[in-house]
Amino acid sequence: MSHEQHDEGSAECQWVLAELSERQPTPEVSRRLEAHLADCPTCRDALAWDRRLAGVLKGESFPPASGSIQQHVHALLERRRTVWWRGIAAAFAVAAILSTCGVILLWDGKIYGGRDHKPAMSAAANLVPADSLDDLMVLVAEPPVPSLSRSQSGWLAVLVQVSEGDL
Amino acid sequence: MTGWFVDENDNELLRRCQRGDEAALDALVGRYQDRVFRLAWRVLGNAALAEDATAETLVKIWRRCGQYQARSGAGTWIYQIAVRTILDTRRSQQRRWLRGLRLGPAAIHDHQPGPQEEMSRREEWQQREERVRVALQALPESDRVLVHLHYFEDRTLAEIEAILDVPKANLKMRLARARARLRPLLGGIENVS
């Protein structure tokens, strides 16, 4: 056999070895396989091994399953349902805690208004002499000073100025 | 479509599962648990792990039945899930091996030894089975799946192509390679009639 014939033969053999796996070859493939197998003892031997291997594997026995796969499936499903409900419950609990904290913070006034909020100071509250009545009118818009009335805070500012000799 | 499973009824069972019918799931479990278990055992080599993988497969079928669209056939779709689940279980098994937990394959036969006069025959059989099992363990997991589907379940290459999503040409080459690898390990073994 020449080198080229051997190469062609090898390529054809490779093709045959692959096609042995085809359980439903086309008529054309069947004819080609039969023609090659008639002339190639190596591939005939490979075919015989393929058949033997099929027999060996089909004859193999398997250990029996425990018979409780169905219960196992239902147990897994139940466990996942429980986990799912627990996740929902945990999410609600976290939301409830955060909501409660938010309400407490709002009620305590830490976000809107409240004890720590420092209102903008008018000129009068900063003890700067009022140049006009308009300056004193700003006091009307001031948040109420807890211990003094609006008019009293304005007069207080005036009195302070007087005492310091600025007026 | 082969006569291996009644695809039409499996299709209807999956539709019922989509509607939340657990009786349909039980019917699918009854039909597929043995086949999936055998495939899992082939790959994992351990009966307990094979059962876990089988149960996990059937749970996934229930949870993912909404994704089933009857394009590939119910049996093919179920086997796709089974193969992926079994290979995932195998990877977890290998990671546990690496972490030092010994989860080696269990004995092939779980039953008790028989009477004295059958002992030698049973031992011979067990040795043969062990030899087959060890030879198959020498193949990569994906090739073990392929060999099982092709030889044990008699599936056509078209069916295996759909299950594994691997082109036929590749499957042929892999099967040829698997046969060549198994030959020196199993060459002298006799067929079982």
Interface residues (C-beta under 8 A of the other chain):
Chain A: Q14 L17 A18 E19 L20 S21 E22 R23 Q24 A46 W49 D50 R52 L53 A54 G55 V56 L57 K58 G59 E60 S61 F62 P63 P64 A65 S66 S68 I69 Q70 H72 V73 L76 L77 R80
Chain B: L25 D26 V29 G30 Q33 D34 F37 R38 W41 A47 A50 E51 D52 T54 A55 E56 L58 V59 W62 R63 A106 I108 H109 D110 E129 V132 R133 V147 H148 H150 Y151 F152 D154 T156 L157 A158 A169 L171 K172 M173 L175 A176 R179 L182 R183 L186 G187 I189 E190 N191 V192
